Amino acid sequence: MNLHLHFILVNADFNQSIADDFNDGQESEDNIKHLWEDELLVNEPVIDFKIKHNENFLLKGFYADDKPFSFEIPDVSIVDCKIKSGMPTQFAVSKKLVKKTEKTVDEKKNETHFYFYLKDGLPFKNPMPGVYIINKNFPKELTT
């Protein structure tokens, strides 16, 4: 299956009553529902995926001087994908950032869309595609 992950920042100032009264329930230029959306397509066919909540995520990479780093990030929701090549593939969002999630499946197209609606007003980092970590839990060693 093709797996699409959507990360959508919800505008805390959106007012549904205003949308209902003045714009047939829809958002408008002055009353925006979502501030932005990132969509990712997992680059290989996905055999299976699971959402794990209240997990620790291992953020790994390299400093500018090519030294490796590894930090454990607490309290995240992890999208754990089993892909065709067998390569472990994960995406993560800090639990406190998640307002709600949603899943849609299109059997005919053999694709699944999973949506993370993120809360507005909480500062976070996006160190790589598909990873959103609340500032409080982001390693200070990576911010200097």
Residue frames relative to the residue before (quaternion, step in Angstrom):
aa qw qx qy qz dx dy dz
M 1.0000 0.0000 0.0000 0.0000 0.00 0.00 0.00
N 0.4027 -0.6518 0.5765 0.2839 3.53 -1.27 0.42
L 0.1392 -0.7953 0.5875 0.0542 3.56 -0.82 1.02
H 0.1164 -0.7681 0.6291 0.0268 3.53 -0.79 1.16
L 0.1276 -0.7673 0.6246 0.0700 3.57 -0.90 0.94
H 0.1277 -0.7862 0.6036 0.0352 3.55 -0.88 1.01
F 0.0827 -0.7614 0.6424 0.0271 3.56 -0.94 0.95
I 0.0150 -0.8355 0.5434 -0.0799 3.56 -0.37 1.30
L 0.2569 -0.7571 0.5817 0.1497 3.58 -0.76 1.05
V 0.2822 -0.7767 0.5496 0.1224 3.55 -0.57 1.27
N 0.3947 -0.7133 0.5329 0.2266 3.57 -0.91 0.94
A 0.3770 -0.7504 0.5017 0.2075 3.60 -0.51 1.20
D 0.6806 0.4974 -0.2873 0.4548 3.61 1.16 -0.49
F 0.4350 0.6899 -0.4722 0.3344 3.61 1.24 -0.05
N 0.1240 -0.7938 0.5944 0.0346 3.56 -0.93 0.95
Q 0.3387 -0.7735 0.5037 0.1824 3.57 -0.39 1.25
S 0.6068 0.5630 -0.3562 0.4335 3.61 1.05 -0.69
I 0.6467 0.4973 -0.3137 0.4859 3.57 0.97 -0.82
A 0.6392 0.5188 -0.3253 0.4652 3.57 0.98 -0.85
D 0.6622 0.5088 -0.3025 0.4595 3.59 0.96 -0.87
D 0.7163 0.4790 -0.2512 0.4408 3.57 0.90 -0.98
F 0.8356 0.2604 -0.0871 0.4758 3.57 0.91 -0.90
N 0.8144 0.2205 -0.1021 0.5269 3.61 1.14 -0.33
D 0.5875 -0.6234 0.3527 0.3765 3.59 0.98 0.86
G 0.7185 -0.4707 0.2431 0.4507 3.59 1.04 0.80
Q 0.6148 0.5612 -0.3387 0.4385 3.53 1.30 -0.09
E 0.5805 -0.5530 0.4518 0.3912 3.55 -1.25 0.35
S 0.1809 -0.7615 0.6107 0.1202 3.55 -1.29 0.33
E 0.7404 -0.4054 0.2973 0.4462 3.54 -1.32 0.06
D 0.7464 0.3795 -0.2018 0.5081 3.58 1.06 -0.74
N 0.7503 0.2744 -0.1556 0.5810 3.58 1.27 -0.14
I 0.0228 0.8491 -0.5211 0.0834 3.55 0.49 1.32
K 0.3997 -0.7431 0.4949 0.2076 3.57 -0.87 1.01
H 0.7990 0.1153 -0.0373 0.5890 3.59 0.92 -0.91
L 0.4069 -0.7402 0.4872 0.2218 3.56 -0.84 1.00
W 0.7713 -0.1677 0.0974 0.6062 3.58 1.12 -0.68
E 0.1566 -0.7608 0.6195 0.1129 3.53 -1.36 0.25
D 0.1438 -0.7286 0.6625 0.0976 3.53 -1.09 0.85
E 0.0731 -0.7799 0.6203 0.0410 3.56 -0.92 0.91
L 0.0876 -0.7815 0.6173 0.0237 3.54 -0.93 0.98
L 0.1821 -0.7247 0.6514 0.1319 3.53 -1.14 0.72
V 0.4203 -0.6810 0.5300 0.2805 3.59 -0.68 1.04
N 0.4654 -0.7702 0.3754 0.2218 3.54 -0.64 1.22
E 0.7299 0.2772 -0.2268 0.5822 3.61 1.26 0.09
P 0.6184 -0.5153 0.4054 0.4333 3.58 -1.16 0.32
V 0.3026 -0.7522 0.5661 0.1491 3.55 -0.99 0.94
I 0.3435 -0.7382 0.5499 0.1861 3.53 -0.80 1.09
D 0.7728 -0.1352 0.1337 0.6055 3.55 1.00 -0.91
F 0.0171 -0.7828 0.6196 0.0539 3.56 -1.22 0.40
K 0.1477 -0.7690 0.6183 0.0676 3.52 -1.23 0.64
I 0.2889 -0.7057 0.6164 0.1963 3.51 -1.20 0.63
K 0.0892 -0.7874 0.6097 0.0148 3.55 -0.74 1.11
H 0.2010 -0.8000 0.5590 0.0840 3.56 -0.76 1.06
N 0.8296 0.2077 -0.1703 0.4894 3.55 -1.29 0.51
E 0.3943 0.7159 -0.4677 0.3366 3.55 0.98 0.91
N 0.4072 -0.6232 0.5846 0.3227 3.52 -1.40 -0.01
F 0.2019 -0.7737 0.5944 0.0855 3.55 -0.99 0.94
L 0.2948 -0.7472 0.5697 0.1739 3.57 -0.94 0.91
L 0.1619 -0.7810 0.6009 0.0524 3.55 -0.44 1.30
K 0.0296 0.8145 -0.5738 0.0806 3.56 -0.48 1.24
G 0.2376 0.7546 -0.5913 0.1565 3.52 -1.19 0.64
F 0.4913 -0.6374 0.5015 0.3175 3.54 -1.23 -0.51
Y 0.4571 -0.6357 0.5504 0.2897 3.53 -1.15 0.75
A 0.7121 -0.4521 0.3255 0.4273 3.58 -1.30 0.21
D 0.7011 0.4482 -0.2651 0.4871 3.60 1.14 -0.62
D 0.5593 -0.6563 0.3356 0.3793 3.59 1.33 0.42
K 0.4471 0.6386 -0.4931 0.3862 3.61 1.19 0.36
P 0.4392 -0.7101 0.4779 0.2729 3.59 -0.90 0.86
F 0.1066 -0.7603 0.6322 0.1040 3.54 -1.25 0.46
S 0.0359 -0.7685 0.6387 0.0109 3.52 -1.30 0.46
F 0.0388 0.7947 -0.6008 0.0769 3.58 -0.73 1.11
E 0.3290 -0.7249 0.5709 0.2012 3.54 -1.03 0.83
I 0.1658 -0.7873 0.5917 0.0515 3.56 -0.72 1.14
P 0.2845 -0.7981 0.5067 0.1593 3.63 -0.59 1.10
D 0.8540 0.2580 -0.1477 0.4270 3.53 -1.42 0.20
V 0.4277 0.6806 -0.4897 0.3377 3.57 0.68 1.09
S 0.3594 -0.6344 0.6221 0.2854 3.49 -1.41 0.24
I 0.1511 -0.8057 0.5713 0.0398 3.56 -0.76 1.08
V 0.2285 -0.6997 0.6579 0.1592 3.52 -1.11 0.84
D 0.0925 -0.8102 0.5787 -0.0111 3.55 -0.39 1.30
C 0.0897 -0.8386 0.5374 -0.0021 3.57 -0.36 1.28
K 0.2028 -0.7073 0.6618 0.1440 3.50 -1.14 0.78
I 0.0693 -0.8271 0.5577 0.0050 3.57 -0.38 1.24
K 0.7472 -0.4586 0.2705 0.3978 3.53 -1.31 0.48
S 0.7088 0.4642 -0.2692 0.4579 3.62 0.91 -0.88
G 0.5005 -0.6662 0.4198 0.3598 3.58 1.24 -0.32
M 0.4768 0.6730 -0.4347 0.3617 3.59 1.27 -0.13
P 0.4385 -0.6926 0.4898 0.2969 3.63 -0.76 0.95
T 0.0101 -0.7986 0.6002 -0.0437 3.56 -0.85 1.00
Q 0.0570 0.8065 -0.5821 0.0867 3.54 -0.71 1.14
F 0.1205 -0.7263 0.6720 0.0800 3.48 -1.34 0.57
A 0.0923 -0.8329 0.5456 0.0078 3.60 -1.02 0.70
V 0.0600 -0.7661 0.6397 0.0135 3.53 -1.19 0.76
S 0.4878 -0.6491 0.4956 0.3084 3.57 -0.90 0.93
K 0.5641 -0.6474 0.4102 0.3072 3.53 -0.89 1.04
K 0.6739 0.5141 -0.3053 0.4341 3.61 0.93 -0.82
L 0.6221 0.5475 -0.3424 0.4428 3.60 1.20 -0.35
V 0.6540 0.5661 -0.3086 0.3958 3.58 1.12 -0.66
K 0.2561 -0.7521 0.5943 0.1248 3.54 -0.74 1.15
K 0.7470 -0.2182 0.1604 0.6072 3.57 1.00 -0.94
T 0.2472 -0.7313 0.6090 0.1820 3.55 -1.35 0.22
E 0.0744 -0.7781 0.6232 0.0263 3.52 -1.28 0.43
K 0.1242 -0.7849 0.6047 0.0525 3.56 -1.11 0.73
T 0.0137 -0.7695 0.6382 0.0165 3.56 -1.02 0.86
V 0.1648 -0.7814 0.5989 0.0594 3.55 -1.07 0.84
D 0.1022 -0.7564 0.6441 0.0515 3.55 -0.99 0.93
E 0.2945 -0.7982 0.5049 0.1453 3.56 -0.14 1.35
K 0.6428 0.5505 -0.3290 0.4190 3.60 0.96 -0.86
K 0.7460 0.3675 -0.2022 0.5172 3.59 0.99 -0.85
N 0.3369 -0.7589 0.4813 0.2810 3.57 1.33 -0.16
E 0.5693 0.5706 -0.4101 0.4267 3.56 0.82 1.01
T 0.2005 -0.7490 0.6247 0.0931 3.48 -1.27 0.68
H 0.1546 -0.7525 0.6341 0.0884 3.54 -1.10 0.80
F 0.0584 -0.7779 0.6254 0.0175 3.55 -0.87 0.99
Y 0.1798 -0.8159 0.5485 0.0344 3.55 -0.74 1.15
F 0.1109 -0.7287 0.6718 0.0736 3.53 -1.08 0.89
Y 0.1517 -0.7603 0.6268 0.0780 3.57 -0.66 1.12
L 0.1989 -0.8212 0.5318 0.0581 3.55 -0.54 1.25
K 0.4964 -0.6601 0.4856 0.2864 3.54 -1.09 0.79
D 0.4037 -0.6853 0.5634 0.2235 3.51 -1.09 0.85
G 0.7582 0.4167 -0.2772 0.4180 3.59 -1.15 0.57
L 0.6534 0.4476 -0.3300 0.5136 3.60 1.23 -0.12
P 0.3598 -0.7501 0.5027 0.2350 3.61 -0.56 1.07
F 0.0537 0.7960 -0.5985 0.0729 3.55 -1.00 0.88
K 0.3565 -0.6895 0.5853 0.2341 3.52 -1.39 0.24
N 0.1832 -0.7402 0.6397 0.0968 3.52 -1.26 0.62
P 0.0895 -0.8723 0.4783 0.0471 3.60 0.46 1.22
M 0.7807 0.0023 -0.0024 0.6249 3.57 1.24 -0.41
P 0.6651 -0.5025 0.3397 0.4355 3.60 -1.12 0.42
G 0.8358 0.2146 -0.1770 0.4733 3.54 -0.95 0.97
V 0.6758 0.4112 -0.3009 0.5326 3.59 1.26 0.28
Y 0.0162 0.7893 -0.6081 0.0837 3.56 -0.67 1.21
I 0.0017 -0.8246 0.5610 -0.0734 3.57 -0.43 1.28
I 0.4707 -0.6709 0.5015 0.2772 3.54 -0.85 1.03
N 0.6108 -0.6118 0.3604 0.3503 3.60 -0.91 0.94
K 0.6127 0.5836 -0.3395 0.4108 3.56 1.00 -0.86
N 0.7645 0.3518 -0.1812 0.5090 3.61 1.06 -0.75
F 0.5116 0.6424 -0.4284 0.3769 3.59 1.26 0.01
P 0.5238 -0.6634 0.4273 0.3210 3.62 -0.83 0.93
K 0.4554 -0.7012 0.4847 0.2567 3.57 -0.76 1.06
E 0.5843 0.6005 -0.3572 0.4128 3.58 1.16 -0.62
L 0.7036 0.4559 -0.2611 0.4785 3.59 1.16 -0.50
T 0.6499 0.5310 -0.3226 0.4376 3.60 1.23 -0.11
T 0.6189 0.5594 -0.3591 0.4185 3.62 1.18 -0.10
